[in-house]
């Protein structure tokens, strides 16, 4: 069983999170420059077997596409083309992850300066996307994927 990697893709930075090999726990991996995200993930997949990549899908509250959705979908298509055959790329709703990441930093006792670290917030957002996806996969009646590419 390969790992699941989650992506919080942004205009400048991309937060990454990954499961353990048994897909039980999610943890932050790193934050990379968005221009380097595809190369970083492909290199990671060469070192660690990946089963799936979950990309956070930015939607508005009324479920309409956000202004960033086309950019995120284009990134996901580039990533899918670059990854080894058999590694699925899917999407998962990322609404509220930035707010929840900030809340997690406050609850974790991080000081103001550390909470202003946008790279850390992006990585935590990726962890939240991955945790949400993993919970969805365990839910009764979950079939297929929330939104395959």
N, CA, C and O atoms as a GROMACS GRO file, in nm:
protein
  596
    1UNK      N    1   0.085  -0.118   0.000
    1UNK     CA    2   0.000   0.000   0.000
    1UNK      C    3   0.090   0.124   0.000
    1UNK      O    4   0.181   0.136   0.082
    2UNK      N    5   0.064   0.214  -0.091
    2UNK     CA    6   0.142   0.337  -0.098
    2UNK      C    7   0.083   0.446  -0.009
    2UNK      O    8  -0.027   0.432   0.043
    3UNK      N    9   0.157   0.549   0.005
    3UNK     CA   10   0.113   0.664   0.084
    3UNK      C   11   0.012   0.748   0.005
    3UNK      O   12   0.001   0.737  -0.117
    4UNK      N   13  -0.061   0.830   0.078
    4UNK     CA   14  -0.146   0.932   0.017
    4UNK      C   15  -0.082   1.066   0.048
    4UNK      O   16  -0.048   1.094   0.163
    5UNK      N   17  -0.066   1.148  -0.053
    5UNK     CA   18  -0.006   1.280  -0.036
    5UNK      C   19  -0.113   1.385  -0.064
    5UNK      O   20  -0.186   1.374  -0.162
    6UNK      N   21  -0.123   1.485   0.020
    6UNK     CA   22  -0.220   1.593   0.001
    6UNK      C   23  -0.149   1.721  -0.034
    6UNK      O   24  -0.036   1.746   0.009
    7UNK      N   25  -0.217   1.803  -0.115
    7UNK     CA   26  -0.159   1.926  -0.168
    7UNK      C   27  -0.253   2.043  -0.141
    7UNK      O   28  -0.371   2.038  -0.177
    8UNK      N   29  -0.200   2.147  -0.079
    8UNK     CA   30  -0.270   2.275  -0.069
    8UNK      C   31  -0.197   2.370  -0.163
    8UNK      O   32  -0.099   2.434  -0.125
    9UNK      N   33  -0.245   2.378  -0.288
    9UNK     CA   34  -0.176   2.452  -0.393
    9UNK      C   35  -0.215   2.599  -0.389
    9UNK      O   36  -0.333   2.633  -0.390
   10UNK      N   37  -0.115   2.684  -0.383
   10UNK     CA   38  -0.138   2.827  -0.381
   10UNK      C   39  -0.061   2.898  -0.490
   10UNK      O   40   0.021   2.836  -0.559
   11UNK      N   41  -0.086   3.026  -0.506
   11UNK     CA   42  -0.020   3.104  -0.611
   11UNK      C   43   0.132   3.107  -0.591
   11UNK      O   44   0.206   3.102  -0.689
   12UNK      N   45   0.176   3.116  -0.467
   12UNK     CA   46   0.320   3.125  -0.438
   12UNK      C   47   0.377   3.000  -0.374
   12UNK      O   48   0.485   2.953  -0.410
   13UNK      N   49   0.303   2.946  -0.277
   13UNK     CA   50   0.351   2.832  -0.198
   13UNK      C   51   0.252   2.718  -0.206
   13UNK      O   52   0.132   2.737  -0.227
   14UNK      N   53   0.306   2.597  -0.187
   14UNK     CA   54   0.223   2.477  -0.187
   14UNK      C   55   0.257   2.396  -0.063
   14UNK      O   56   0.371   2.353  -0.045
   15UNK      N   57   0.157   2.375   0.021
   15UNK     CA   58   0.174   2.292   0.140
   15UNK      C   59   0.152   2.146   0.106
   15UNK      O   60   0.063   2.113   0.027
   16UNK      N   61   0.232   2.059   0.165
   16UNK     CA   62   0.223   1.916   0.138
   16UNK      C   63   0.212   1.839   0.269
   16UNK      O   64   0.275   1.874   0.369
   17UNK      N   65   0.130   1.735   0.266
   17UNK     CA   66   0.115   1.645   0.381
   17UNK      C   67   0.110   1.503   0.327
   17UNK      O   68   0.077   1.482   0.210
   18UNK      N   69   0.143   1.407   0.411
   18UNK     CA   70   0.150   1.268   0.365
   18UNK      C   71   0.106   1.174   0.476
   18UNK      O   72   0.119   1.206   0.595
   19UNK      N   73   0.053   1.059   0.436
   19UNK     CA   74   0.019   0.956   0.534
   19UNK      C   75   0.141   0.869   0.562
   19UNK      O   76   0.242   0.876   0.492
   20UNK      N   77   0.129   0.789   0.665
   20UNK     CA   78   0.227   0.683   0.688
   20UNK      C   79   0.200   0.573   0.585
   20UNK      O   80   0.103   0.582   0.509
   21UNK      N   81   0.282   0.471   0.581
   21UNK     CA   82   0.267   0.366   0.480
   21UNK      C   83   0.139   0.284   0.496
   21UNK      O   84   0.091   0.225   0.400
   22UNK      N   85   0.084   0.281   0.616
   22UNK     CA   86  -0.042   0.208   0.640
   22UNK      C   87  -0.165   0.297   0.621
   22UNK      O   88  -0.278   0.251   0.637
   23UNK      N   89  -0.143   0.422   0.588
   23UNK     CA   90  -0.250   0.520   0.566
   23UNK      C   91  -0.339   0.536   0.690
   23UNK      O   92  -0.462   0.542   0.681
   24UNK      N   93  -0.273   0.541   0.806
   24UNK     CA   94  -0.345   0.558   0.932
   24UNK      C   95  -0.339   0.702   0.980
   24UNK      O   96  -0.439   0.757   1.025
   25UNK      N   97  -0.222   0.762   0.971
   25UNK     CA   98  -0.202   0.897   1.024
   25UNK      C   99  -0.154   0.991   0.915
   25UNK      O  100  -0.085   0.951   0.821
   26UNK      N  101  -0.192   1.118   0.929
   26UNK     CA  102  -0.149   1.223   0.836
   26UNK      C  103  -0.053   1.315   0.909
   26UNK      O  104  -0.072   1.347   1.027
   27UNK      N  105   0.050   1.358   0.839
   27UNK     CA  106   0.146   1.451   0.897
   27UNK      C  107   0.196   1.548   0.793
   27UNK      O  108   0.195   1.518   0.673
   28UNK      N  109   0.239   1.664   0.838
   28UNK     CA  110   0.294   1.762   0.746
   28UNK      C  111   0.424   1.713   0.685
   28UNK      O  112   0.504   1.648   0.752
   29UNK      N  113   0.444   1.743   0.559
   29UNK     CA  114   0.567   1.706   0.490
   29UNK      C  115   0.657   1.828   0.474
   29UNK      O  116   0.768   1.831   0.526
   30UNK      N  117   0.609   1.929   0.403
   30UNK     CA  118   0.686   2.051   0.381
   30UNK      C  119   0.600   2.152   0.307
   30UNK      O  120   0.484   2.124   0.275
   31UNK      N  121   0.656   2.267   0.281
   31UNK     CA  122   0.597   2.366   0.192
   31UNK      C  123   0.703   2.400   0.089
   31UNK      O  124   0.819   2.424   0.122
   32UNK      N  125   0.662   2.401  -0.038
   32UNK     CA  126   0.754   2.430  -0.148
   32UNK      C  127   0.699   2.545  -0.231
   32UNK      O  128   0.581   2.577  -0.224
   33UNK      N  129   0.786   2.607  -0.309
   33UNK     CA  130   0.741   2.708  -0.404
   33UNK      C  131   0.649   2.640  -0.504
   33UNK      O  132   0.680   2.531  -0.553
   34UNK      N  133   0.538   2.702  -0.536
   34UNK     CA  134   0.440   2.640  -0.626
   34UNK      C  135   0.499   2.605  -0.761
   34UNK      O  136   0.460   2.506  -0.822
   35UNK      N  137   0.592   2.686  -0.809
   35UNK     CA  138   0.656   2.659  -0.938
   35UNK      C  139   0.736   2.528  -0.935
   35UNK      O  140   0.761   2.469  -1.040
   36UNK      N  141   0.775   2.483  -0.816
   36UNK     CA  142   0.854   2.360  -0.801
   36UNK      C  143   0.771   2.242  -0.751
   36UNK      O  144   0.826   2.134  -0.732
   37UNK      N  145   0.642   2.261  -0.730
   37UNK     CA  146   0.560   2.158  -0.665
   37UNK      C  147   0.555   2.028  -0.745
   37UNK      O  148   0.571   1.921  -0.687
   38UNK      N  149   0.532   2.035  -0.875
   38UNK     CA  150   0.524   1.912  -0.955
   38UNK      C  151   0.656   1.836  -0.946
   38UNK      O  152   0.655   1.715  -0.920
   39UNK      N  153   0.768   1.903  -0.966
   39UNK     CA  154   0.898   1.836  -0.960
   39UNK      C  155   0.924   1.775  -0.822
   39UNK      O  156   0.974   1.663  -0.813
   40UNK      N  157   0.888   1.847  -0.716
   40UNK     CA  158   0.909   1.796  -0.581
   40UNK      C  159   0.827   1.669  -0.558
   40UNK      O  160   0.878   1.570  -0.506
   41UNK      N  161   0.700   1.672  -0.599
   41UNK     CA  162   0.612   1.557  -0.576
   41UNK      C  163   0.657   1.437  -0.658
   41UNK      O  164   0.655   1.324  -0.609
   42UNK      N  165   0.698   1.459  -0.782
   42UNK     CA  166   0.747   1.350  -0.866
   42UNK      C  167   0.873   1.288  -0.804
   42UNK      O  168   0.886   1.166  -0.802
   43UNK      N  169   0.964   1.371  -0.755
   43UNK     CA  170   1.085   1.320  -0.689
   43UNK      C  171   1.048   1.244  -0.562
   43UNK      O  172   1.109   1.140  -0.533
   44UNK      N  173   0.951   1.293  -0.487
   44UNK     CA  174   0.906   1.223  -0.366
   44UNK      C  175   0.849   1.086  -0.403
   44UNK      O  176   0.877   0.986  -0.337
   45UNK      N  177   0.769   1.082  -0.511
   45UNK     CA  178   0.708   0.956  -0.555
   45UNK      C  179   0.814   0.855  -0.599
   45UNK      O  180   0.790   0.734  -0.593
   46UNK      N  181   0.928   0.902  -0.643
   46UNK     CA  182   1.038   0.812  -0.682
   46UNK      C  183   1.103   0.748  -0.558
   46UNK      O  184   1.158   0.639  -0.567
   47UNK      N  185   1.096   0.817  -0.444
   47UNK     CA  186   1.154   0.766  -0.319
   47UNK      C  187   1.054   0.687  -0.236
   47UNK      O  188   1.090   0.587  -0.173
   48UNK      N  189   0.930   0.732  -0.235
   48UNK     CA  190   0.826   0.673  -0.151
   48UNK      C  191   0.706   0.638  -0.240
   48UNK      O  192   0.653   0.726  -0.308
   49UNK      N  193   0.665   0.512  -0.241
   49UNK     CA  194   0.551   0.476  -0.324
   49UNK      C  195   0.424   0.554  -0.286
   49UNK      O  196   0.386   0.559  -0.169
   50UNK      N  197   0.362   0.614  -0.386
   50UNK     CA  198   0.237   0.687  -0.365
   50UNK      C  199   0.122   0.610  -0.429
   50UNK      O  200   0.134   0.558  -0.540
   51UNK      N  201   0.012   0.603  -0.358
   51UNK     CA  202  -0.110   0.544  -0.414
   51UNK      C  203  -0.195   0.653  -0.478
   51UNK      O  204  -0.258   0.632  -0.582
   52UNK      N  205  -0.194   0.770  -0.413
   52UNK     CA  206  -0.286   0.875  -0.456
   52UNK      C  207  -0.233   1.010  -0.411
   52UNK      O  208  -0.164   1.021  -0.310
   53UNK      N  209  -0.269   1.112  -0.488
   53UNK     CA  210  -0.244   1.251  -0.450
   53UNK      C  211  -0.379   1.320  -0.442
   53UNK      O  212  -0.458   1.314  -0.536
   54UNK      N  213  -0.405   1.383  -0.329
   54UNK     CA  214  -0.530   1.455  -0.307
   54UNK      C  215  -0.500   1.604  -0.311
   54UNK      O  216  -0.422   1.655  -0.231
   55UNK      N  217  -0.562   1.672  -0.405
   55UNK     CA  218  -0.540   1.815  -0.424
   55UNK      C  219  -0.660   1.890  -0.367
   55UNK      O  220  -0.775   1.860  -0.400
   56UNK      N  221  -0.633   1.987  -0.281
   56UNK     CA  222  -0.740   2.068  -0.224
   56UNK      C  223  -0.809   2.148  -0.334
   56UNK      O  224  -0.744   2.218  -0.412
   57UNK      N  225  -0.941   2.137  -0.340
   57UNK     CA  226  -1.020   2.204  -0.442
   57UNK      C  227  -1.085   2.329  -0.383
   57UNK      O  228  -1.170   2.319  -0.295
   58UNK      N  229  -1.045   2.445  -0.432
   58UNK     CA  230  -1.099   2.570  -0.376
   58UNK      C  231  -1.237   2.603  -0.432
   58UNK      O  232  -1.252   2.632  -0.551
   59UNK      N  233  -1.336   2.598  -0.345
   59UNK     CA  234  -1.473   2.632  -0.384
   59UNK      C  235  -1.522   2.748  -0.298
   59UNK      O  236  -1.472   2.771  -0.188
   60UNK      N  237  -1.619   2.819  -0.351
   60UNK     CA  238  -1.683   2.924  -0.272
   60UNK      C  239  -1.788   2.861  -0.182
   60UNK      O  240  -1.823   2.744  -0.198
   61UNK      N  241  -1.839   2.939  -0.090
   61UNK     CA  242  -1.935   2.887   0.007
   61UNK      C  243  -2.060   2.830  -0.060
   61UNK      O  244  -2.120   2.735  -0.010
   62UNK      N  245  -2.100   2.888  -0.174
   62UNK     CA  246  -2.220   2.840  -0.243
   62UNK      C  247  -2.188   2.727  -0.342
   62UNK      O  248  -2.270   2.694  -0.428
   63UNK      N  249  -2.071   2.669  -0.329
   63UNK     CA  250  -2.024   2.556  -0.409
   63UNK      C  251  -1.981   2.593  -0.551
   63UNK      O  252  -1.948   2.504  -0.630
   64UNK      N  253  -1.982   2.721  -0.583
   64UNK     CA  254  -1.933   2.764  -0.714
   64UNK      C  255  -1.780   2.761  -0.714
   64UNK      O  256  -1.718   2.770  -0.608
   65UNK      N  257  -1.720   2.748  -0.833
   65UNK     CA  258  -1.573   2.750  -0.840
   65UNK      C  259  -1.518   2.883  -0.791
   65UNK      O  260  -1.575   2.989  -0.816
   66UNK      N  261  -1.406   2.878  -0.721
   66UNK     CA  262  -1.340   3.000  -0.677
   66UNK      C  263  -1.256   3.054  -0.792
   66UNK      O  264  -1.240   2.988  -0.895
   67UNK      N  265  -1.203   3.172  -0.774
   67UNK     CA  266  -1.118   3.231  -0.878
   67UNK      C  267  -0.990   3.152  -0.899
   67UNK      O  268  -0.925   3.165  -1.003
   68UNK      N  269  -0.952   3.070  -0.802
   68UNK     CA  270  -0.829   2.991  -0.812
   68UNK      C  271  -0.850   2.850  -0.868
   68UNK      O  272  -0.754   2.779  -0.893
   69UNK      N  273  -0.976   2.811  -0.888
   69UNK     CA  274  -1.002   2.672  -0.925
   69UNK      C  275  -0.936   2.633  -1.057
   69UNK      O  276  -0.879   2.524  -1.066
   70UNK      N  277  -0.941   2.716  -1.159
   70UNK     CA  278  -0.881   2.682  -1.288
   70UNK      C  279  -0.730   2.659  -1.273
   70UNK      O  280  -0.675   2.568  -1.335
   71UNK      N  281  -0.665   2.742  -1.193
   71UNK     CA  282  -0.520   2.728  -1.170
   71UNK      C  283  -0.489   2.596  -1.099
   71UNK      O  284  -0.392   2.529  -1.132
   72UNK      N  285  -0.571   2.560  -1.001
   72UNK     CA  286  -0.551   2.436  -0.926
   72UNK      C  287  -0.576   2.315  -1.016
   72UNK      O  288  -0.501   2.218  -1.011
   73UNK      N  289  -0.680   2.321  -1.098
   73UNK     CA  290  -0.708   2.209  -1.188
   73UNK      C  291  -0.597   2.193  -1.292
   73UNK      O  292  -0.560   2.080  -1.327
   74UNK      N  293  -0.543   2.304  -1.342
   74UNK     CA  294  -0.431   2.296  -1.437
   74UNK      C  295  -0.309   2.233  -1.371
   74UNK      O  296  -0.240   2.151  -1.432
   75UNK      N  297  -0.281   2.271  -1.246
   75UNK     CA  298  -0.172   2.210  -1.171
   75UNK      C  299  -0.193   2.060  -1.158
   75UNK      O  300  -0.101   1.981  -1.180
   76UNK      N  301  -0.315   2.019  -1.123
   76UNK     CA  302  -0.345   1.877  -1.104
   76UNK      C  303  -0.326   1.799  -1.235
   76UNK      O  304  -0.277   1.685  -1.232
   77UNK      N  305  -0.362   1.857  -1.347
   77UNK     CA  306  -0.342   1.790  -1.476
   77UNK      C  307  -0.192   1.774  -1.506
   77UNK      O  308  -0.148   1.669  -1.552
   78UNK      N  309  -0.114   1.879  -1.479
   78UNK     CA  310   0.032   1.870  -1.499
   78UNK      C  311   0.092   1.763  -1.409
   78UNK      O  312   0.178   1.685  -1.451
   79UNK      N  313   0.046   1.760  -1.285
   79UNK     CA  314   0.097   1.662  -1.189
   79UNK      C  315   0.062   1.520  -1.233
   79UNK      O  316   0.148   1.432  -1.231
   80UNK      N  317  -0.062   1.498  -1.272
   80UNK     CA  318  -0.104   1.365  -1.313
   80UNK      C  319  -0.021   1.316  -1.432
   80UNK      O  320   0.016   1.198  -1.438
   81UNK      N  321   0.007   1.404  -1.526
   81UNK     CA  322   0.086   1.367  -1.644
   81UNK      C  323   0.230   1.333  -1.607
   81UNK      O  324   0.295   1.253  -1.675
   82UNK      N  325   0.282   1.393  -1.500
   82UNK     CA  326   0.421   1.373  -1.461
   82UNK      C  327   0.442   1.255  -1.367
   82UNK      O  328   0.553   1.201  -1.358
   83UNK      N  329   0.337   1.213  -1.297
   83UNK     CA  330   0.350   1.105  -1.199
   83UNK      C  331   0.356   0.969  -1.268
   83UNK      O  332   0.310   0.954  -1.381
   84UNK      N  333   0.413   0.869  -1.200
   84UNK     CA  334   0.414   0.734  -1.256
   84UNK      C  335   0.271   0.682  -1.277
   84UNK      O  336   0.178   0.722  -1.207
   85UNK      N  337   0.257   0.595  -1.375
   85UNK     CA  338   0.126   0.533  -1.402
   85UNK      C  339   0.076   0.465  -1.275
   85UNK      O  340   0.154   0.406  -1.200
   86UNK      N  341  -0.052   0.475  -1.251
   86UNK     CA  342  -0.112   0.410  -1.135
   86UNK      C  343  -0.128   0.500  -1.014
   86UNK      O  344  -0.198   0.462  -0.920
   87UNK      N  345  -0.067   0.616  -1.014
   87UNK     CA  346  -0.086   0.711  -0.904
   87UNK      C  347  -0.204   0.800  -0.940
   87UNK      O  348  -0.198   0.879  -1.034
   88UNK      N  349  -0.312   0.786  -0.864
   88UNK     CA  350  -0.433   0.865  -0.889
   88UNK      C  351  -0.416   1.007  -0.839
   88UNK      O  352  -0.350   1.031  -0.739
   89UNK      N  353  -0.477   1.100  -0.910
   89UNK     CA  354  -0.488   1.238  -0.862
   89UNK      C  355  -0.636   1.265  -0.845
   89UNK      O  356  -0.714   1.249  -0.939
   90UNK      N  357  -0.674   1.306  -0.726
   90UNK     CA  358  -0.814   1.334  -0.696
   90UNK      C  359  -0.822   1.467  -0.622
   90UNK      O  360  -0.720   1.521  -0.580
   91UNK      N  361  -0.942   1.518  -0.608
   91UNK     CA  362  -0.964   1.645  -0.540
   91UNK      C  363  -1.043   1.623  -0.412
   91UNK      O  364  -1.118   1.526  -0.398
   92UNK      N  365  -1.025   1.716  -0.318
   92UNK     CA  366  -1.106   1.716  -0.195
   92UNK      C  367  -1.130   1.861  -0.157
   92UNK      O  368  -1.040   1.945  -0.165
   93UNK      N  369  -1.251   1.890  -0.116
   93UNK     CA  370  -1.294   2.025  -0.079
   93UNK      C  371  -1.202   2.083   0.028
   93UNK      O  372  -1.182   2.023   0.133
   94UNK      N  373  -1.146   2.201  -0.001
   94UNK     CA  374  -1.054   2.262   0.094
   94UNK      C  375  -1.115   2.382   0.167
   94UNK      O  376  -1.043   2.456   0.234
   95UNK      N  377  -1.246   2.402   0.155
   95UNK     CA  378  -1.306   2.516   0.224
   95UNK      C  379  -1.276   2.510   0.373
   95UNK      O  380  -1.280   2.403   0.434
   96UNK      N  381  -1.247   2.623   0.429
   96UNK     CA  382  -1.220   2.643   0.573
   96UNK      C  383  -1.084   2.594   0.619
   96UNK      O  384  -1.050   2.613   0.736
   97UNK      N  385  -1.003   2.532   0.534
   97UNK     CA  386  -0.876   2.478   0.584
   97UNK      C  387  -0.782   2.588   0.631
   97UNK      O  388  -0.708   2.568   0.728
   98UNK      N  389  -0.781   2.702   0.565
   98UNK     CA  390  -0.692   2.811   0.609
   98UNK      C  391  -0.734   2.862   0.746
   98UNK      O  392  -0.649   2.888   0.832
   99UNK      N  393  -0.864   2.877   0.766
   99UNK     CA  394  -0.915   2.923   0.896
   99UNK      C  395  -0.885   2.818   1.003
   99UNK      O  396  -0.842   2.853   1.113
  100UNK      N  397  -0.908   2.691   0.971
  100UNK     CA  398  -0.882   2.585   1.068
  100UNK      C  399  -0.733   2.572   1.098
  100UNK      O  400  -0.695   2.541   1.211
  101UNK      N  401  -0.648   2.595   0.998
  101UNK     CA  402  -0.503   2.590   1.021
  101UNK      C  403  -0.461   2.698   1.119
  101UNK      O  404  -0.382   2.673   1.210
  102UNK      N  405  -0.513   2.819   1.100
  102UNK     CA  406  -0.480   2.928   1.192
  102UNK      C  407  -0.528   2.894   1.333
  102UNK      O  408  -0.458   2.920   1.431
  103UNK      N  409  -0.648   2.838   1.343
  103UNK     CA  410  -0.704   2.801   1.473
  103UNK      C  411  -0.616   2.694   1.538
  103UNK      O  412  -0.592   2.699   1.658
  104UNK      N  413  -0.569   2.597   1.459
  104UNK     CA  414  -0.484   2.490   1.512
  104UNK      C  415  -0.353   2.547   1.566
  104UNK      O  416  -0.301   2.499   1.667
  105UNK      N  417  -0.300   2.649   1.499
  105UNK     CA  418  -0.176   2.711   1.547
  105UNK      C  419  -0.199   2.783   1.679
  105UNK      O  420  -0.114   2.779   1.769
  106UNK      N  421  -0.312   2.850   1.692
  106UNK     CA  422  -0.345   2.918   1.818
  106UNK      C  423  -0.364   2.814   1.928
  106UNK      O  424  -0.307   2.826   2.037
  107UNK      N  425  -0.445   2.711   1.898
  107UNK     CA  426  -0.471   2.606   1.997
  107UNK      C  427  -0.343   2.531   2.035
  107UNK      O  428  -0.331   2.481   2.147
  108UNK      N  429  -0.248   2.524   1.942
  108UNK     CA  430  -0.122   2.457   1.969
  108UNK      C  431  -0.024   2.542   2.048
  108UNK      O  432   0.086   2.498   2.079
  109UNK      N  433  -0.064   2.664   2.080
  109UNK     CA  434   0.020   2.751   2.162
  109UNK      C  435   0.131   2.821   2.087
  109UNK      O  436   0.226   2.870   2.149
  110UNK      N  437   0.122   2.827   1.955
  110UNK     CA  438   0.227   2.897   1.880
  110UNK      C  439   0.217   3.048   1.903
  110UNK      O  440   0.107   3.104   1.908
  111UNK      N  441   0.330   3.110   1.915
  111UNK     CA  442   0.334   3.255   1.933
  111UNK      C  443   0.293   3.328   1.807
  111UNK      O  444   0.283   3.269   1.699
  112UNK      N  445   0.269   3.456   1.821
  112UNK     CA  446   0.221   3.538   1.709
  112UNK      C  447   0.314   3.531   1.588
  112UNK      O  448   0.268   3.517   1.475
  113UNK      N  449   0.445   3.540   1.612
  113UNK     CA  450   0.540   3.539   1.501
  113UNK      C  451   0.533   3.407   1.424
  113UNK      O  452   0.531   3.408   1.301
  114UNK      N  453   0.528   3.297   1.494
  114UNK     CA  454   0.521   3.164   1.429
  114UNK      C  455   0.388   3.147   1.356
  114UNK      O  456   0.384   3.084   1.251
  115UNK      N  457   0.279   3.202   1.411
  115UNK     CA  458   0.148   3.193   1.346
  115UNK      C  459   0.144   3.272   1.216
  115UNK      O  460   0.061   3.244   1.130
  116UNK      N  461   0.232   3.370   1.201
  116UNK     CA  462   0.238   3.449   1.078
  116UNK      C  463   0.319   3.380   0.969
  116UNK      O  464   0.332   3.434   0.858
  117UNK      N  465   0.374   3.266   0.998
  117UNK     CA  466   0.452   3.188   0.902
  117UNK      C  467   0.356   3.125   0.802
  117UNK      O  468   0.292   3.024   0.832
  118UNK      N  469   0.345   3.184   0.683
  118UNK     CA  470   0.249   3.136   0.583
  118UNK      C  471   0.283   2.997   0.533
  118UNK      O  472   0.194   2.920   0.499
  119UNK      N  473   0.411   2.964   0.527
  119UNK     CA  474   0.451   2.830   0.484
  119UNK      C  475   0.399   2.724   0.582
  119UNK      O  476   0.351   2.619   0.539
  120UNK      N  477   0.407   2.752   0.710
  120UNK     CA  478   0.355   2.659   0.810
  120UNK      C  479   0.204   2.646   0.796
  120UNK      O  480   0.150   2.536   0.805
  121UNK      N  481   0.135   2.757   0.775
  121UNK     CA  482  -0.010   2.754   0.758
  121UNK      C  483  -0.048   2.670   0.636
  121UNK      O  484  -0.146   2.595   0.641
  122UNK      N  485   0.027   2.680   0.527
  122UNK     CA  486  -0.001   2.601   0.407
  122UNK      C  487   0.020   2.452   0.433
  122UNK      O  488  -0.059   2.369   0.387
  123UNK      N  489   0.124   2.419   0.507
  123UNK     CA  490   0.150   2.278   0.540
  123UNK      C  491   0.039   2.223   0.629
  123UNK      O  492  -0.007   2.110   0.609
  124UNK      N  493  -0.004   2.301   0.728
  124UNK     CA  494  -0.112   2.257   0.816
  124UNK      C  495  -0.242   2.243   0.736
  124UNK      O  496  -0.319   2.151   0.760
  125UNK      N  497  -0.266   2.333   0.643
  125UNK     CA  498  -0.384   2.322   0.557
  125UNK      C  499  -0.382   2.191   0.478
  125UNK      O  500  -0.485   2.126   0.463
  126UNK      N  501  -0.265   2.152   0.429
  126UNK     CA  502  -0.253   2.025   0.357
  126UNK      C  503  -0.284   1.907   0.449
  126UNK      O  504  -0.348   1.811   0.407
  127UNK      N  505  -0.238   1.915   0.574
  127UNK     CA  506  -0.270   1.810   0.671
  127UNK      C  507  -0.420   1.801   0.691
  127UNK      O  508  -0.476   1.691   0.697
  128UNK      N  509  -0.487   1.915   0.702
  128UNK     CA  510  -0.632   1.916   0.722
  128UNK      C  511  -0.706   1.860   0.601
  128UNK      O  512  -0.805   1.788   0.616
  129UNK      N  513  -0.658   1.891   0.481
  129UNK     CA  514  -0.717   1.832   0.360
  129UNK      C  515  -0.702   1.680   0.365
  129UNK      O  516  -0.798   1.607   0.337
  130UNK      N  517  -0.584   1.633   0.400
  130UNK     CA  518  -0.558   1.490   0.405
  130UNK      C  519  -0.641   1.421   0.513
  130UNK      O  520  -0.696   1.314   0.490
  131UNK      N  521  -0.650   1.482   0.630
  131UNK     CA  522  -0.732   1.424   0.737
  131UNK      C  523  -0.878   1.417   0.696
  131UNK      O  524  -0.945   1.316   0.721
  132UNK      N  525  -0.928   1.522   0.633
  132UNK     CA  526  -1.066   1.522   0.586
  132UNK      C  527  -1.090   1.412   0.483
  132UNK      O  528  -1.192   1.343   0.488
  133UNK      N  529  -0.997   1.397   0.391
  133UNK     CA  530  -1.009   1.294   0.289
  133UNK      C  531  -1.007   1.155   0.353
  133UNK      O  532  -1.088   1.069   0.317
  134UNK      N  533  -0.916   1.133   0.447
  134UNK     CA  534  -0.907   1.003   0.513
  134UNK      C  535  -1.034   0.972   0.591
  134UNK      O  536  -1.080   0.857   0.591
  135UNK      N  537  -1.090   1.071   0.657
  135UNK     CA  538  -1.216   1.050   0.729
  135UNK      C  539  -1.328   1.018   0.631
  135UNK      O  540  -1.410   0.930   0.658
  136UNK      N  541  -1.331   1.087   0.518
  136UNK     CA  542  -1.433   1.060   0.417
  136UNK      C  543  -1.421   0.916   0.367
  136UNK      O  544  -1.523   0.848   0.351
  137UNK      N  545  -1.297   0.869   0.343
  137UNK     CA  546  -1.276   0.732   0.294
  137UNK      C  547  -1.326   0.627   0.394
  137UNK      O  548  -1.367   0.519   0.354
  138UNK      N  549  -1.321   0.659   0.522
  138UNK     CA  550  -1.365   0.565   0.625
  138UNK      C  551  -1.515   0.571   0.650
  138UNK      O  552  -1.570   0.484   0.718
  139UNK      N  553  -1.582   0.673   0.597
  139UNK     CA  554  -1.724   0.692   0.627
  139UNK      C  555  -1.808   0.585   0.558
  139UNK      O  556  -1.776   0.540   0.448
  140UNK      N  557  -1.918   0.545   0.624
  140UNK     CA  558  -2.006   0.444   0.565
  140UNK      C  559  -2.061   0.495   0.431
  140UNK      O  560  -2.104   0.610   0.419
  141UNK      N  561  -2.058   0.409   0.333
  141UNK     CA  562  -2.113   0.446   0.203
  141UNK      C  563  -2.018   0.524   0.114
  141UNK      O  564  -2.056   0.561   0.003
  142UNK      N  565  -1.896   0.549   0.159
  142UNK     CA  566  -1.800   0.621   0.074
  142UNK      C  567  -1.755   0.527  -0.037
  142UNK      O  568  -1.696   0.423  -0.011
  143UNK      N  569  -1.784   0.566  -0.158
  143UNK     CA  570  -1.741   0.487  -0.273
  143UNK      C  571  -1.670   0.577  -0.371
  143UNK      O  572  -1.699   0.697  -0.380
  144UNK      N  573  -1.578   0.521  -0.444
  144UNK     CA  574  -1.507   0.601  -0.543
  144UNK      C  575  -1.425   0.708  -0.476
  144UNK      O  576  -1.359   0.684  -0.374
  145UNK      N  577  -1.430   0.827  -0.532
  145UNK     CA  578  -1.353   0.940  -0.482
  145UNK      C  579  -1.440   1.064  -0.489
  145UNK      O  580  -1.530   1.072  -0.572
  146UNK      N  581  -1.416   1.160  -0.401
  146UNK     CA  582  -1.498   1.280  -0.402
  146UNK      C  583  -1.502   1.347  -0.539
  146UNK      O  584  -1.607   1.394  -0.582
  147UNK      N  585  -1.389   1.352  -0.608
  147UNK     CA  586  -1.385   1.419  -0.738
  147UNK      C  587  -1.256   1.380  -0.807
  147UNK      O  588  -1.150   1.439  -0.782
  148UNK      N  589  -1.263   1.281  -0.895
  148UNK     CA  590  -1.143   1.240  -0.967
  148UNK      C  591  -1.111   1.338  -1.078
  148UNK      O  592  -1.200   1.405  -1.130
  149UNK      N  593  -0.985   1.346  -1.111
  149UNK     CA  594  -0.940   1.431  -1.222
  149UNK      C  595  -0.984   1.368  -1.352
  149UNK      O  596  -0.957   1.422  -1.459
   0.00000   0.00000   0.00000
